[in-house]
Amino acid sequence: MLWTEKYRPTNLSQIKGQPTFVEDAITWENGMPNILLYGPAGTGKTASAGALANLILKDNKVGNFFEFNASDDRRLDVVRNSIKEIATTMSMGHVPHKIVLLDEMDGMTTDAQNALKRLMERYSDNVRFILTCNHRHKVILPLQSRCANYGFKKLPYEDTLEVLNSIIRLEKIKPYRQDELLTLIGDCDGDLRRAITEL
């Protein structure tokens, strides 16, 4: 298994470098707003979405959490058919609402984003959306305004170093010299996913 998957955070306390989002998200156990997470690659946007879904849906995540790569499923018919079907059907088990993650939202067409805006309004009692993107300006303003917006920042050296040292310890691999790790971290420029992959 890839270490990026093996060590992906499963709860909000494991999210590094994004304190504002984590402080707000831990208060959403009984329901969340629609949210937009934007910022550079490898800063924890998708991992944060999964950790938030774990907090809210708990043991009922299967059947209530749906993930789409919006740059792959970017067409209008995906919103009108697949996502609308999720929004209109009942949730399973005792949960406040379903959650739909649309990853890489900046790759979705404008027409599809406009259709999503209407779904967000019409089915707000049954479903919440988590949108992630690298470039917020590629998400239409009406969608941005219907979401709580969180800008994710590049991870600081200290947080990245802590994660890498933890993996080195858990995997029982030969320790790196700290100057070697700091060089690796500097080359990755705040992208934790890349740093783990390079390790």
N, C-alpha and C positions, 0 to 999 in steps of 0.2 A: 504494500500500500504506500502511496506517495505520502511523504511526511506532511505536505500541505493539507492533506485530508486527515491523516492520523491525528494531527495536533490542531485541527480546526476547533476554535472555541465552541462549546456547547451551551454555555450560560454567560450571562452579561458580565459577571465578575471577571471573566477571562479575557474580555475585550481590552486591548491595550491602546493607549494614546488618544482616546475619544471620550474624555470624561463628561462633557456636556450631554452627549447623547445617552451615555450609560446612566447618568443621574436622573434624567427624565424617564428613560425606558423602564427602570425598575419600579416606577409608580404605575405602570400600565397593566398590571397583572389582571385586572378585571375588564380590560378593553383598551384599545389604542386608537389614535387618530390615523388617518392616511399619512404616510411619511415619505419624504424624498431624501435619500442619502447620496451625496455627491462628493467627488474628490478624486485624487489620484488613484491609480491601480495599486492593489496590494495593501490598502489601509484598513481593511476589515469590514467593508460595506456588506458584502454577501454573508459573511460570517455573523455579523451583527443581526442581520435579518433572521437567520436561522436560530440564533440564541434568543431573540425576542419571541419568535414563534414557539420555542420550547417553553418559555415563561408563561405565555398566555394559554397555549393549547394543551400543555402538559402531556398526559398519556393519550390524548385524543388528536395528536398531530396528524396521524394518517387519516386521510379523508377530509381534512380541514385545511391543510397547507398545500399550496400549489405553486410550483416554480416554473417560470417561463424565461427563456433567454430572449429578451425583446428584440435584439438585433437579428436573431435567427427567425423568430416568430413575429416579424415586423409588419405583417400585412393586416389590412382592415378586417378580413374575414376571420382572422384568429381572435380578434376582440369581439366581433359580432357573434361568433359561434362558440369557440372553446371557453373564453373568459366569461361570456354572458351566461353560458350554461352553469358554470361554477357559481356565479353571482345569484342566480335565480333558484338554485336548489337548496334544500335545507341543510344546515350543518349537522354533523354527526356527533352524538354525545353532548355532554354539558359544557359548552364553550360559549364565550360572549359573541363570537363571530368567526367566520372563516378568514384566512389570510392568503392573499395572492402576492407572490414576489415576482416583480418584473425586473429582471436583471438587465443591465446595459440598455436602459430606457432611451438613451440618446440615439440608439439605432432604429427606433420605431418611427414609422412614417407619421407625418402630421395628421393625415386623415384617421389613422388608427388611434393616435393620441386624443383627437377630438371625440372619437367614439368612446374611448375609455373615460373621458371626463363625464360623459352622460351616464355611464354605468356607475361611476363613483357616486353621483348624486342620487340616482334612482334606487340603488340597492345598499345604501349606507347602513341599513339596519341588519344586514346579513353578511357583509364582507368588508374587509379593510385591505388596502393596497400598500405594499412597500415597493417603491421605485428606487432603483439605483442607477447611477450614471457617473461617468468621468467628467462630462461637460454639461453643467446645468443649463447653459444657454440654448442647448438643443432640445430641451423639454419645454413645451408650450407654456406660456404664463398662466393660463387658466388651470392647468394641472398643478403647477408650482403653488398657486394660491390656495388650492384645496388640500395641500399637504403641510405638515410640520417639516420644515427644511433644516437639514443638518449637514454642514460642511465638514467632511472628514479630512484631517490633515496628515501629511507624511509623518510616519512614526519617528519619535526621537531616538537617538542612539541608545539611550539607557533601556528603553522598552524593548527594542530589537535585540540588544545584547542579552537581556534577561531571558527572552524566549529562546534564543539560540543556545545559550548555556544550559537551559533546562532540557532541550532536545539532546544535546551532547551527553548530558548526564543520564537521561532516560534510555538512550540508545546504547550507552556504554561504549562509545567510540573514543578513540584517542583524543584527549583534549587539544584544542587549538591554543596557540599562544594568543593572549588578549590583543596584541597588536595586529595579528593576522585577522582576527574577528573584526576589529575596528576597521581595517582596510576593506574587508568584504562588505560590512555595513555601509561604509561610505560609498562604495561603488553602487550599492543598491538604492541609495538616495531615498530612504524612507519607505521603500516597498518591501513589506515584511514577507509577503508571499515569495517574491524573488529571492530574498535573503535565505529563506528556508530551502528553496529549490537549489540555490548555489551551495548551501551547506551540504 
